[in-house]
């Protein structure tokens, strides 16, 4: 049942049919589009890796600055467990504690009651064990 004028009957495409997939006009069956999508994904991955590397580099620069700062001041970062103080070291570290009170708190040890000095010694212990004191405290202070 062909028509007289030689025209072909046009078929309508159903969007749900398998032939209706998005393909390029060059007849490669959509392979080119997929290839371009893969290349885009690879570019994005490379970009993410570059950004992560830049962040790592930035962090390492910060770490270097912190290390230089610590070396410059000469302060310890932490005190070994065997050198850490407890409340029972009150009499052993009295010279260091008295010097710390005078320098940091502006208080003379002789002006304190026993209870007050014990409470302040607990603060001194915290600072000592964190390694925040000047190195001369750890080497020993003589009166």
Backbone as a printed PyTorch tensor [residue, N CA C, xyz], in Angstrom:
tensor([[[  0.7800,  -1.1650,   0.0000],
         [  0.0000,   0.0000,   0.0000],
         [  0.8360,   1.2480,   0.0000]],

        [[  1.5600,   1.4080,  -0.9680],
         [  2.4150,   2.5760,  -1.1180],
         [  1.6090,   3.7090,  -1.7080]],

        [[  2.0170,   4.9030,  -1.4040],
         [  1.3310,   6.0660,  -1.9490],
         [  1.8350,   6.3580,  -3.3330]],

        [[  1.0470,   7.0870,  -4.1080],
         [  1.3860,   7.3740,  -5.4920],
         [  2.5600,   8.3230,  -5.6410]],

        [[  2.6750,   9.2850,  -4.7690],
         [  3.7170,  10.2900,  -4.9450],
         [  5.0580,   9.8480,  -4.3930]],

        [[  5.2390,   8.6540,  -3.9360],
         [  6.5090,   8.1000,  -3.5230],
         [  6.9700,   8.5410,  -2.1400]],

        [[  6.0810,   9.1680,  -1.4090],
         [  6.4710,   9.5840,  -0.0590],
         [  6.3980,   8.3900,   0.8760]],

        [[  7.3200,   8.3860,   1.7930],
         [  7.3050,   7.3160,   2.7800],
         [  6.5060,   7.7700,   3.9800]],

        [[  5.8740,   6.8470,   4.5630],
         [  5.0880,   7.1520,   5.7390],
         [  6.0510,   7.3180,   6.9230]],

        [[  5.9090,   8.4300,   7.6740],
         [  6.7840,   8.6800,   8.8190],
         [  6.2910,   7.8970,  10.0190]],

        [[  7.2660,   7.3330,  10.7450],
         [  6.9270,   6.6300,  11.9650],
         [  7.0980,   7.5950,  13.1310]],

        [[  6.2190,   7.5090,  14.0490],
         [  6.4080,   8.3210,  15.2510],
         [  7.1840,   7.4860,  16.2610]],

        [[  8.1140,   8.1580,  16.9220],
         [  8.9250,   7.4320,  17.9090],
         [  8.2670,   7.5190,  19.2620]],

        [[  8.2900,   6.4390,  19.9180],
         [  7.7930,   6.3870,  21.2780],
         [  8.9740,   6.6770,  22.1980]],

        [[  8.8610,   7.6760,  23.0840],
         [ 10.0030,   8.0180,  23.9400],
         [ 10.4650,   6.8750,  24.8240]],

        [[  9.6450,   5.8970,  25.0900],
         [ 10.0620,   4.7900,  25.9510],
         [ 10.7060,   3.6620,  25.1690]],

        [[ 10.7280,   3.7880,  23.8420],
         [ 11.3340,   2.7200,  23.0520],
         [ 12.8440,   2.7700,  23.1590]],

        [[ 13.5240,   1.6500,  23.0090],
         [ 14.9830,   1.6090,  23.1590],
         [ 15.7000,   2.4200,  22.0920]],

        [[ 15.0920,   2.7120,  20.9840],
         [ 15.7430,   3.4830,  19.9300],
         [ 15.7740,   4.9690,  20.2480]],

        [[ 15.0550,   5.3940,  21.2640],
         [ 14.9500,   6.8150,  21.5310],
         [ 16.0360,   7.3270,  22.4700]],

        [[ 17.0960,   6.5820,  22.7140],
         [ 18.1730,   7.0410,  23.5780],
         [ 18.8980,   8.1950,  22.9130]],

        [[ 19.4920,   9.0380,  23.7350],
         [ 20.1810,  10.2020,  23.1710],
         [ 21.4820,   9.7530,  22.5330]],

        [[ 21.5750,   9.9560,  21.2580],
         [ 22.7690,   9.5640,  20.5080],
         [ 23.2310,  10.7410,  19.6870]],

        [[ 24.4810,  10.6900,  19.3230],
         [ 25.0030,  11.7520,  18.4750],
         [ 24.6750,  11.4710,  17.0270]],

        [[ 24.7880,  12.4670,  16.1900],
         [ 24.4050,  12.3300,  14.7920],
         [ 25.4720,  11.6510,  13.9500]],

        [[ 26.6430,  11.4520,  14.5070],
         [ 27.6900,  10.8610,  13.6840],
         [ 27.6050,   9.3390,  13.6150]],

        [[ 26.5610,   8.7470,  14.1850],
         [ 26.2990,   7.3320,  13.9910],
         [ 27.1380,   6.4020,  14.8420]],

        [[ 27.7760,   6.8950,  15.8970],
         [ 28.6070,   6.0070,  16.6970],
         [ 27.8340,   5.4090,  17.8750]],

        [[ 26.5260,   5.5950,  17.8670],
         [ 25.6990,   4.9060,  18.8450],
         [ 25.8230,   5.4520,  20.2550]],

        [[ 26.1210,   6.6920,  20.4200],
         [ 26.2050,   7.2790,  21.7510],
         [ 27.5340,   7.0820,  22.4340]],

        [[ 28.4500,   6.4280,  21.8170],
         [ 29.7540,   6.1700,  22.4280],
         [ 30.5110,   7.4650,  22.6420]],

        [[ 30.3590,   8.4000,  21.7290],
         [ 31.0910,   9.6630,  21.8330],
         [ 30.6310,  10.4380,  23.0620]],

        [[ 29.3280,  10.4710,  23.2890],
         [ 28.8100,  11.1970,  24.4440],
         [ 29.3120,  10.5660,  25.7420]],

        [[ 29.2550,   9.2450,  25.8070],
         [ 29.7510,   8.5670,  27.0040],
         [ 31.2290,   8.8470,  27.2200]],

        [[ 31.9940,   8.8590,  26.1370],
         [ 33.4240,   9.1200,  26.2270],
         [ 33.6660,  10.5280,  26.7740]],

        [[ 32.8750,  11.4870,  26.3260],
         [ 33.0400,  12.8630,  26.7900],
         [ 32.6650,  12.9680,  28.2650]],

        [[ 31.6170,  12.2440,  28.6790],
         [ 31.2380,  12.2530,  30.0800],
         [ 32.3550,  11.6610,  30.9370]],

        [[ 32.9650,  10.5830,  30.4670],
         [ 34.0740,   9.9720,  31.1950],
         [ 35.2420,  10.9450,  31.3120]],

        [[ 35.5340,  11.6690,  30.2460],
         [ 36.6260,  12.6450,  30.2850],
         [ 36.3120,  13.7590,  31.2730]],

        [[ 35.0590,  14.2010,  31.3140],
         [ 34.6640,  15.2240,  32.2760],
         [ 34.8470,  14.7180,  33.7030]],

        [[ 34.4510,  13.4830,  33.9310],
         [ 34.6200,  12.8960,  35.2600],
         [ 36.0950,  12.8240,  35.6470]],

        [[ 36.9360,  12.4380,  34.6990],
         [ 38.3670,  12.3570,  34.9730],
         [ 38.9310,  13.7390,  35.2800]],

        [[ 38.4910,  14.7510,  34.5370],
         [ 38.9600,  16.1160,  34.8000],
         [ 38.5630,  16.5670,  36.1980]],

        [[ 37.3310,  16.2780,  36.5720],
         [ 36.8670,  16.6590,  37.8990],
         [ 37.6520,  15.9310,  38.9840]],

        [[ 37.9410,  14.6590,  38.7680],
         [ 38.7350,  13.9080,  39.7350],
         [ 40.1250,  14.5090,  39.8900]],

        [[ 40.7570,  14.8500,  38.7700],
         [ 42.0870,  15.4550,  38.8320],
         [ 42.0370,  16.7850,  39.5750]],

        [[ 40.9900,  17.5530,  39.3430],
         [ 40.8490,  18.8480,  40.0030],
         [ 40.7090,  18.6470,  41.5160]],

        [[ 39.8970,  17.6660,  41.9310],
         [ 39.7320,  17.3860,  43.3490],
         [ 41.0560,  16.9900,  43.9870]],

        [[ 41.8310,  16.1590,  43.2900],
         [ 43.1210,  15.7280,  43.8220],
         [ 44.0740,  16.9100,  43.9630]],

        [[ 44.0660,  17.8080,  42.9790],
         [ 44.9220,  18.9960,  43.0790],
         [ 44.5290,  19.8500,  44.2780]],

        [[ 43.2170,  20.0050,  44.4990],
         [ 42.7520,  20.7890,  45.6340],
         [ 43.1630,  20.1430,  46.9510]],

        [[ 43.0390,  18.8180,  47.0440],
         [ 43.4410,  18.1180,  48.2620],
         [ 44.9390,  18.2640,  48.5030]],

        [[ 45.7230,  18.1470,  47.4410],
         [ 47.1650,  18.3050,  47.5740],
         [ 47.5130,  19.7060,  48.0520]],

        [[ 46.8060,  20.6970,  47.5380],
         [ 47.0580,  22.0790,  47.9600],
         [ 46.7290,  22.2420,  49.4420]],

        [[ 45.6310,  21.6060,  49.8990],
         [ 45.2770,  21.6930,  51.3090],
         [ 46.3350,  21.0120,  52.1710]],

        [[ 46.8140,  19.8570,  51.7200],
         [ 47.8640,  19.1630,  52.4740],
         [ 49.1080,  20.0100,  52.5610]],

        [[ 49.4680,  20.6310,  51.4600],
         [ 50.6540,  21.4770,  51.4340],
         [ 50.4620,  22.6420,  52.3850]],

        [[ 49.2680,  23.2160,  52.3790],
         [ 48.9780,  24.3380,  53.2500],
         [ 49.0690,  23.9250,  54.7170]],

        [[ 48.5280,  22.7550,  55.0270],
         [ 48.6020,  22.2720,  56.4000],
         [ 50.0370,  22.0200,  56.8160]],

        [[ 50.8170,  21.4830,  55.9330],
         [ 52.1860,  21.1870,  56.3030],
         [ 52.9760,  22.4790,  56.5380]],

        [[ 52.6470,  23.5470,  55.8160],
         [ 53.2900,  24.8320,  56.0570],
         [ 52.9380,  25.3420,  57.4480]],

        [[ 51.6670,  25.1740,  57.8340],
         [ 51.2500,  25.5920,  59.1640],
         [ 51.9920,  24.7910,  60.2360]],

        [[ 52.1050,  23.4950,  60.0040],
         [ 52.8070,  22.6520,  60.9620],
         [ 54.2620,  23.0810,  61.1030]],

        [[ 54.8920,  23.4370,  59.9820],
         [ 56.2760,  23.8870,  60.0240],
         [ 56.3990,  25.1560,  60.8470]],

        [[ 55.4400,  26.0660,  60.6880],
         [ 55.4690,  27.3160,  61.4470],
         [ 55.3330,  27.0400,  62.9400]],

        [[ 54.4420,  26.1020,  63.3030],
         [ 54.2600,  25.7680,  64.7080],
         [ 55.5350,  25.1760,  65.2970]],

        [[ 56.1890,  24.3210,  64.5290],
         [ 57.4240,  23.7010,  65.0050],
         [ 58.4940,  24.7650,  65.2070]],

        [[ 58.6230,  25.6830,  64.2540],
         [ 59.6010,  26.7570,  64.3950],
         [ 59.3050,  27.5890,  65.6230]],

        [[ 58.0240,  27.8750,  65.8580],
         [ 57.6260,  28.6850,  66.9890],
         [ 58.0220,  27.9920,  68.2970]],

        [[ 57.7710,  26.6840,  68.3710],
         [ 58.1040,  25.9450,  69.5760],
         [ 59.6060,  25.9170,  69.8030]],

        [[ 60.3740,  25.7380,  68.7330],
         [ 61.8190,  25.7220,  68.8650],
         [ 62.3350,  27.0860,  69.2940]],

        [[ 61.7210,  28.1240,  68.7640],
         [ 62.1390,  29.4820,  69.0670],
         [ 61.9820,  29.7840,  70.5520]],

        [[ 60.8370,  29.3710,  71.1190],
         [ 60.5850,  29.6530,  72.5240],
         [ 61.2770,  28.6560,  73.4450]],

        [[ 61.5920,  27.4960,  72.9540],
         [ 62.2910,  26.5070,  73.7500],
         [ 61.4090,  25.8100,  74.7670]],

        [[ 60.0990,  25.9280,  74.6570],
         [ 59.2020,  25.2790,  75.6040],
         [ 58.9700,  23.8340,  75.1900]],

        [[ 58.7600,  23.0080,  76.1820],
         [ 58.4440,  21.6150,  75.9200],
         [ 57.0040,  21.5040,  75.4430]],

        [[ 56.7150,  20.4310,  74.7500],
         [ 55.3380,  20.2000,  74.3480],
         [ 54.6110,  19.3480,  75.3750]],

        [[ 55.3040,  18.4550,  76.0340],
         [ 54.7280,  17.6730,  77.1180],
         [ 55.8680,  17.1470,  77.9700]],

        [[ 55.5200,  16.8040,  79.1810],
         [ 56.5150,  16.3100,  80.1200],
         [ 56.3990,  14.7920,  80.1730]],

        [[ 57.5270,  14.0790,  80.1140],
         [ 57.4610,  12.6180,  80.2280],
         [ 56.7670,  12.2040,  81.5240]],

        [[ 56.1260,  11.0650,  81.5040],
         [ 55.3260,  10.6130,  82.6460],
         [ 56.1550,  10.5500,  83.9290]],

        [[ 57.3850,  10.1240,  83.8180],
         [ 58.2100,  10.0060,  85.0340],
         [ 58.5900,  11.3590,  85.6360]],

        [[ 58.4610,  12.4470,  84.8550],
         [ 58.7790,  13.7820,  85.3620],
         [ 57.5340,  14.5870,  85.7160]],

        [[ 56.3520,  14.0120,  85.5450],
         [ 55.1280,  14.7410,  85.8580],
         [ 54.9560,  14.8460,  87.3640]],

        [[ 54.3130,  15.9430,  87.7610],
         [ 54.1210,  16.2140,  89.1760],
         [ 52.7510,  15.7540,  89.6430]],

        [[ 52.6510,  15.5780,  90.9440],
         [ 51.3660,  15.3140,  91.5990],
         [ 51.3240,  16.1790,  92.8520]],

        [[ 50.2100,  16.1340,  93.5580],
         [ 50.0610,  16.9530,  94.7610],
         [ 51.0890,  16.5810,  95.8330]],

        [[ 51.5880,  15.3620,  95.8010],
         [ 52.5710,  14.9310,  96.8090],
         [ 53.9550,  15.5480,  96.5830]],

        [[ 54.1670,  16.2110,  95.4380],
         [ 55.4490,  16.8610,  95.1500],
         [ 55.5010,  18.2980,  95.6490]],

        [[ 54.5810,  18.6600,  96.5060],
         [ 54.4700,  20.0400,  97.0030],
         [ 55.7760,  20.5300,  97.6310]],

        [[ 56.4130,  19.7210,  98.4460],
         [ 57.6420,  20.1530,  99.1170],
         [ 58.8620,  20.0210,  98.2200]],

        [[ 58.8570,  19.0460,  97.2960],
         [ 60.0030,  18.8520,  96.4060],
         [ 60.1700,  20.0070,  95.4160]],

        [[ 59.0800,  20.5570,  94.9520],
         [ 59.1280,  21.6010,  93.9210],
         [ 58.7470,  22.9690,  94.4760]],

        [[ 59.0100,  23.1750,  95.7640],
         [ 58.6400,  24.4320,  96.3890],
         [ 59.3640,  25.6260,  95.7720]],

        [[ 60.6470,  25.4790,  95.4420],
         [ 61.3940,  26.5910,  94.8490],
         [ 60.8050,  26.9900,  93.4970]],

        [[ 60.5340,  26.0050,  92.6640],
         [ 59.9580,  26.2770,  91.3550],
         [ 58.5570,  26.8750,  91.4830]],

        [[ 57.7820,  26.3380,  92.4260],
         [ 56.4330,  26.8370,  92.6470],
         [ 56.4610,  28.2860,  93.1330]],

        [[ 57.3590,  28.5970,  94.0470],
         [ 57.4800,  29.9670,  94.5630],
         [ 57.8770,  30.9450,  93.4600]],

        [[ 58.8210,  30.5430,  92.6110],
         [ 59.2450,  31.4050,  91.5050],
         [ 58.0950,  31.6200,  90.5150]],

        [[ 57.3280,  30.5590,  90.2240],
         [ 56.1860,  30.6680,  89.3080],
         [ 55.1190,  31.6010,  89.8800]],

        [[ 54.8560,  31.4720,  91.1840],
         [ 53.8750,  32.3510,  91.8250],
         [ 54.2770,  33.8150,  91.6870]],

        [[ 55.5480,  34.0740,  91.9190],
         [ 56.0380,  35.4590,  91.8710],
         [ 55.9900,  36.0110,  90.4430]],

        [[ 56.4360,  35.2160,  89.4600],
         [ 56.5100,  35.6890,  88.0750],
         [ 55.1550,  35.7440,  87.3820]],

        [[ 54.3620,  34.7080,  87.5180],
         [ 53.1170,  34.6050,  86.7550],
         [ 51.9040,  35.1670,  87.4830]],

        [[ 51.8350,  35.0010,  88.7690],
         [ 50.6610,  35.4220,  89.5290],
         [ 50.8860,  36.7160,  90.3020]],

        [[ 52.1510,  37.0830,  90.4890],
         [ 52.4530,  38.3030,  91.2480],
         [ 52.1750,  38.1440,  92.7410]],

        [[ 52.2770,  36.9180,  93.2160],
         [ 51.9880,  36.6120,  94.6200],
         [ 53.2430,  36.0360,  95.2650]],

        [[ 53.5150,  36.4620,  96.4950],
         [ 54.6280,  35.8710,  97.2280],
         [ 54.1270,  34.6620,  98.0130]],

        [[ 54.9100,  33.6120,  98.0010],
         [ 54.5370,  32.3620,  98.6510],
         [ 54.2680,  32.5730, 100.1320]],

        [[ 55.0510,  33.4290, 100.7770],
         [ 54.9200,  33.6530, 102.2190],
         [ 53.6190,  34.3770, 102.5760]],

        [[ 52.9760,  35.0220, 101.6030],
         [ 51.7230,  35.7390, 101.8590],
         [ 50.4930,  34.8230, 101.8170]],

        [[ 50.6690,  33.5720, 101.4450],
         [ 49.5430,  32.6560, 101.2750],
         [ 49.3410,  31.7830, 102.5000]],

        [[ 48.0870,  31.4000, 102.7180],
         [ 47.8030,  30.4080, 103.7510],
         [ 48.1370,  29.0320, 103.1780]],

        [[ 48.1310,  28.0460, 104.0090],
         [ 48.4500,  26.6790, 103.5800],
         [ 47.4250,  26.1830, 102.5490]],

        [[ 46.1570,  26.4650, 102.7840],
         [ 45.0900,  26.0170, 101.8820],
         [ 45.2250,  26.7110, 100.5230]],

        [[ 45.4730,  28.0330, 100.5480],
         [ 45.6190,  28.7890,  99.3020],
         [ 46.8190,  28.3060,  98.4960]],

        [[ 47.9380,  28.0570,  99.1740],
         [ 49.1290,  27.6110,  98.4530],
         [ 48.9300,  26.2290,  97.8490]],

        [[ 48.2150,  25.3540,  98.5500],
         [ 47.9320,  24.0170,  98.0060],
         [ 47.0390,  24.1130,  96.7610]],

        [[ 46.0480,  25.0110,  96.8030],
         [ 45.1650,  25.1850,  95.6480],
         [ 45.9410,  25.7270,  94.4480]],

        [[ 46.8070,  26.7090,  94.6790],
         [ 47.6100,  27.2650,  93.5900],
         [ 48.6460,  26.2650,  93.0850]],

        [[ 49.1080,  25.3740,  93.9880],
         [ 50.0560,  24.3560,  93.5570],
         [ 49.4000,  23.4030,  92.5470]],

        [[ 48.1080,  23.1570,  92.7020],
         [ 47.3940,  22.3190,  91.7340],
         [ 47.3950,  22.9790,  90.3430]],

        [[ 47.2550,  24.3160,  90.3020],
         [ 47.3490,  25.0340,  89.0170],
         [ 48.7560,  24.9020,  88.4410]],

        [[ 49.7430,  25.0130,  89.3120],
         [ 51.1460,  24.8850,  88.9000],
         [ 51.4040,  23.4940,  88.3150]],

        [[ 50.8250,  22.4720,  88.9260],
         [ 50.9900,  21.0960,  88.4410],
         [ 50.4590,  20.9660,  87.0140]],

        [[ 49.2810,  21.5430,  86.7640],
         [ 48.6870,  21.4600,  85.4290],
         [ 49.5940,  22.0890,  84.3790]],

        [[ 50.1250,  23.2630,  84.6990],
         [ 50.9990,  23.9600,  83.7540],
         [ 52.3020,  23.1730,  83.5700]],

        [[ 52.8410,  22.6600,  84.6460],
         [ 54.0830,  21.8810,  84.6050],
         [ 53.9140,  20.6420,  83.7310]],

        [[ 52.8530,  19.8860,  83.9640],
         [ 52.6450,  18.6260,  83.2480],
         [ 52.3340,  18.8380,  81.7660]],

        [[ 51.7930,  19.9970,  81.4140],
         [ 51.5580,  20.3060,  79.9980],
         [ 52.8330,  20.7650,  79.3030]],

        [[ 53.8680,  21.0750,  80.0670],
         [ 55.1340,  21.5160,  79.4850],
         [ 55.1200,  22.9630,  79.0620]],

        [[ 54.2970,  23.7870,  79.7020],
         [ 54.1360,  25.1820,  79.3050],
         [ 55.1170,  26.1390,  79.9880]],

        [[ 55.8750,  25.6350,  80.9080],
         [ 56.8050,  26.4970,  81.6490],
         [ 58.1190,  26.6860,  80.9020]],

        [[ 58.8240,  27.7200,  81.2610],
         [ 60.1430,  27.9840,  80.6930],
         [ 61.0820,  26.8410,  81.1040]],

        [[ 62.0240,  26.4690,  80.2530],
         [ 62.9120,  25.3300,  80.5560],
         [ 63.6660,  25.4220,  81.8770]],

        [[ 63.9150,  26.6210,  82.3790],
         [ 64.6620,  26.7450,  83.6390],
         [ 63.8890,  26.1260,  84.8100]],

        [[ 62.5780,  26.0810,  84.7310],
         [ 61.7820,  25.4420,  85.7890],
         [ 62.0590,  23.9350,  85.8240]],

        [[ 62.2050,  23.3370,  84.6840],
         [ 62.4020,  21.8790,  84.6140],
         [ 63.8380,  21.4840,  84.9660]],

        [[ 64.7700,  22.3900,  84.7660],
         [ 66.1600,  22.0890,  85.1000],
         [ 66.4400,  22.3140,  86.5870]],

        [[ 65.5600,  23.0060,  87.2600],
         [ 65.7020,  23.2360,  88.7030],
         [ 66.0620,  24.6780,  89.0010]],

        [[ 65.3960,  25.2530,  89.9760],
         [ 65.6570,  26.6300,  90.4060],
         [ 66.1660,  26.5940,  91.8360]],

        [[ 67.2590,  27.2800,  92.0660],
         [ 67.7950,  27.3870,  93.4220],
         [ 67.5090,  28.7880,  93.9290]],

        [[ 67.2480,  28.9130,  95.1870],
         [ 66.9270,  30.2370,  95.7620],
         [ 68.1240,  31.0680,  95.9610]]])
